[in-house]
């Protein structure tokens, strides 16, 4: 399979998104999602039973934000604002498969975390739960299954550090989820040039 070029002739700039722009896009996404997260957290803190009502909407929002939007626009809002675009390694726009695979590990971790939360919430006293602050509520729930929550924390940390290590050790600045999905993140201003260089021979033949 033909892969995106490491460099474009006549351009000294790195065409791939390095750590800085990718981090900035993640922070922008966090800011954009903050109102939704705040609302969900506020609703969940009112009663232990509210978590069960917000679970599905929360998962749907995550799928919409991290799978549908990248498929439709080439990236999350944070990436679009930063002028980045996700491409298939062959230079073409990503499809549903690539968008899903990029988010797969985070989705699995989210499902694992939700299962742990459900198990913990089923064993707490609702009155006690409501009298605690948001932070205390989380600490209380985690104390009910310390080993499982520790496993979740370790898995999350291992995934995060693996992403960084892989990102810093390959010329196309691909994170681990890029390898899983067969994608790269490039600066959007170079997308047309990349595709033209990769497929000009096919077009001219």
N, C-alpha and C positions, 0 to 999 in steps of 0.2 A: 504494500500500500504506500502511495506517495504521501509523505509527511510535510507539514508546514516547514518552510525554510527557517534556518537559524538566523539568517540575516537577509536584508533586501539590498540589492545593489544600489549604491549611491546614497544609502541612509545609514548614518552612524548610530542612530538611536536604537536602543533595544526595543524590538517590536513586541516583546512579551511583557506581561504584567508581573513586576517583581513584588517583593514582600511589602514595600511601602504602599503602593496603590491598592493592593489586595487587602491590606489591613485597614486602610482608609475606607474601602467599600464595605467591609464588615462593620465598622463603627457606624457608618451612615445607615446601614440596614438596621442596626440595633436601635438607633435614634428613631427611625421611621416606624419600627415595630413597637416601640416603647408604650405608646398610648394603648394599643391592644393588649399588651402584656399587663399593663397596670390595671386595666379594666377586669381582665380575667383573674388577676391576683386579688383584687378587691372583692370580686364576687365569691371567689373560693374561700376567702377568709371569713365570710359571714356565717358559714356553716360547713361542716365536713361533707354534707350531702351535695353541696353545690359543685364540687369537683366532678361528680358523675355527670352533671348537666353540661359542664363546659368542656369535658374531655373531647368529645367528637368535634365541636366547633374549633377547638384549639388545634387538633390534628389537621382538620380541613384547611385552616388558615395557613399552617405550616406547609402543607402540600401545594397550596395555591401560590404561596410566596416563593418557595424554593424549587418548585418543579414547573408549574404552569408559566409563571412570569419569565424564567430563563428560556423555556421553550419558545415563547411568543416573541420576546424582546432581546434574546441573546444574553440575558443576565438579570440578576435581581436589581431593584431600583438603585441600590448602592453602587453596583457595578456600572449601570447605565450613566449615573451622575458622574462617576469617575472616568467615563470615556473608555470603558473596557467592554470586551465582548467575548463570550464563550464560543469557541469553534470546535468542530470535530477535528481530530488530528489530520484528516484529509483536506482540511481547509473549508469544508462546507458548514452550513448552519447546523446546530444540534437538533436532534429529534427528541421524541418522548423517551426513548430508551436512554440516551445520554443524560438527559435532564434527571431522570429517575435514578440512574446509577450514581450520579454525582451526589445525590442526597441520601443514598441508601443507608450508609453507616449511621448518619445522624438520626435518620428515621428509626432504625433499629434501637439505637440508644434511647430515643424518646419513648418508644413503646416499652422498653425494659423499665425505664424510670416510671412510666405511668402505671405499670403493673405493680411495682413496689409501692407507689403511692396509694393505689386502691387497696392493697393488702393491709397497709398501715392504717388507713382511714377506717376500714371496717372494724378495727379493734380499739379505736379511741372513743372516749366519752365526748359527746358533742358539746356539752356545757363547758367542760374543761378546755376544749379546743377553741371555742369562741372567745374565751377570756384571755387568750394569749395573743401577743403581737404577731405580725407576719413572720418575723424572724424566729420567734419562739415557737410558732406553729411548725415551721420547717424543722427546727431542731428536735422538737417533740416527736414528729413523725419519723425522722431518721433514727432516733434513739430506740424505736420499736423493732427495727431490723438493721442493726449496725453493720453486720457482716455483709449483707446484700447491698446496702447503700455504699459501703466501702468498695465493693466489687465494681459497682456502677461508676464511682469516682475514679477508680484506677483505670477502668476501661476508657473513660472519657479522656483522662490525662494521656494514656498511651496513644490513643488516636490523635489527639492534638499535637503531641510532640512528634509523632511519626509524620504527620502532615508537614510540619516545619522542616524536619530533617530532609525529607524528600524534596521539598520546594527549593531548598538551598543547594541541592547537590545534582541538579540537572540543568542543561543549558536552556531548555524551553520554560523553565520556572514552573513546572507542573507539580501540583501537590499530589498526595496519594490518591485522593478521590478523582483527580484528573486521569491517573493511570487506570483506575477501575473503570471509568466511563469512556476512556479514549478521547479525552478532550484537552484543549489548551485555552489559556486566556490571553488574548492579545489586546493591544491598544486599538480601539475602534477605527482610528484614522488610517490604519494600515490594512484593514480587512480587504478592501477592494484591490489593493496592490498585491496582497498575498494571493488572493484567488486568481487574479490575472496572471501572475507569474506561474502559478501551479497548473493552470488549465489553458494557457495561451496556445500551447502546442495542439491541444485537442480542438480548440476553437478554430485554429488556422488550417487544420487538416481537412 
